[in-house]
Amino acid sequence: MKNERNSGDKRGNIITILKDVKCLFLDTAPLIYYVEKHPQYRRILKFIISRIDKGSITAFTSPVTLAECLIHPYRRGLIDLQKDFTDLIVNGKNTTFVTIDHTISQQAAQLRASYNLPLVDAFQVATAISSGCDTFLTNDLSLKQVKEIRILVLADMGRK
C-alpha cells in the first residue's frame, strides 16, 4: 500500500483529517487520554468521540485495549474508573468490542514478523484490520511504519 495512507504525519484540521473515516480503531492511549481528560489532547478526542456518539464514525476496540486501560485503576483500587473504562470500551455508543480469535492471532504474527512490532501492538493492528477499520488512532509513533491500514497519531495531529 502507498505511504500516503499513513497520514499521521500530516498536521491539519481535524475535520479534514477525519473526513473519510468511517471505521476507527481506538488504541489504548487515546482512550486513556480521553477518560483522564489529558490537557494536550482533550479537545481533539472530545471531537472524535462526539463523531462516534453521533454515528458518523463507528469505533472498534479490543480486549487488549480494555486490559491496558484497566491496569492503573486496578492498581489504585479506583472502582469508578474501572467502570468508566469498561463502559466506554465494551459498551460505548457506536462502538464494537472485538474478541481476538485465531484469524486475528495469525494476522498479528504476520504483522509482528513484518514490522517487528511488540506483540500487543500487533494484536491491536490485526484486530483493526480484521474488523474492516479504515483508520487506527494511536499515539504510538512506531506504528506509522504499518502500511496495511491508515495510522493517525495524536501527537502528529497537533493541539486542536
N, C-alpha and C positions, 0 to 999 in steps of 0.2 A: 504494500500500500504506500501511497505517497506521504511524504513527511508533512505536507500541509494539513493532514488530518489531525496532527498533534498541534493544535493551535494554542496550547497552554502558554507558549512564549509570546503571544501577541497581546499587548495591552489594548484595552479598548472598552467601549461602552458595553456594560453587562447585557443590555437588551440585545445588542448586535451579536455578542458572543453566544447568547442562548437562543437566538432566533430559530435555528434549525434543530434544536434539541427537543426530542420527543420522549426518549427513554434515557434516564440519567442514573448511573450507578453512584451511590453515595459511599465514599470511602470513610474510614473511621475519623480522621482528623476533622473534616468539615462538620460532622455531626457533633463531635465534642465541642468544637468552637461555637456551633450554633446553640447548643444547650447551655453552655457556660458563658454565653454572650461575650466572646472574645472581642475586645475593642477594635482590633485591626480588621476583622472580617465580619463583624456583626451585621452591618448594613447589607453587604453583598449576599450573605447567607440568608438573611431575612427575606430578601427579594426572591432568591431561588426557592426557598421553602414556600413562599406565598404562591409562586407559579405552580408548585406541586399541589398545594392545597386547592388551588382553583382548577386543577385538572389539565392545564396546558402542558405540563410535563408529568410523566409517570416516573416515579422513583423506584429503585431496586436496592435492596440491602441483603446482607448475608449473616449467617451465624458467626463468621469471623468478626464482622462489624460489631455485632452485639457483644461478643466476648471481650473484644478490646475496649469497648466503651464502658463495660461494667467493672473492669479491674479496679480503677480508682474508687468508685462508690463502694465496692465490696471491702476494700482495704480500710476505708474510713467509716464503714457502717452507715453510709448515707442511703437509707431506705427510699426516701422520696426521689433521690437522683437515680437510683436503680430503676424505679418505676418510670420516671420520665424517659430514660433511655429506652427501656423495653417498649413502652407505649409508642414512642416515635419510630423505632426501628422495626418492630414486629407488627404493630397495628396502626401505623401512620396513615393518614388520609392519602389516597392515591399512591400508596407505597406497597410494593410486593416484597415479602421476605422470602428469599430463595434458599432452599435447602441444598446442601452440597451432595452430589451423587457421584457415581463412578465416571460419568462423562466429563463432569467438571474437574474431577481429580486428574483424569488423563490430560485434559487441556492445561491444567495447572502445571503438570510435569513438563509438558511441551514448552510452555512459557518460561518455566524455570531453566530448562535446558538451553533455550534460545537466547534468553536475556540475562541469565544468572541472577534472577530476582530472588529475594527471600521467599520462602515457601508461602508465608502468609500473604504477601503481595501477589504472588502468582495465583493463589486461590481467589483473591478478590477480583483480579482482572479476568480470570477464567469464568467466574460467576457472572460478571458483567457481559462478557461476550456470549456466553451460553444463553443468557436471558434476552439477548437481542438488543441490548443497550447500544445507543449510538455514541454515547459520551460517558466518560468516567471522571468524576470530580474528586480531587485529592489535594493534598498539599505536599506530596512526595515528588520532588523534582526528578528523582531517578526513574520514575515511571514514564517520563517523556520519551524514553527510547522505544517503548512499545508501539508497534505500527498497526496492530490489528483493530484498534479502537481509538477514537479521539480522546486525548487526555487533556483535561483542563486542570491547571494547577492554580490554586487560590493566590499564592504569592505572586504569580505572573499576571494576575488579573488586576492588580493594584488595589488601592483602597477606594472602594466605591460606596 
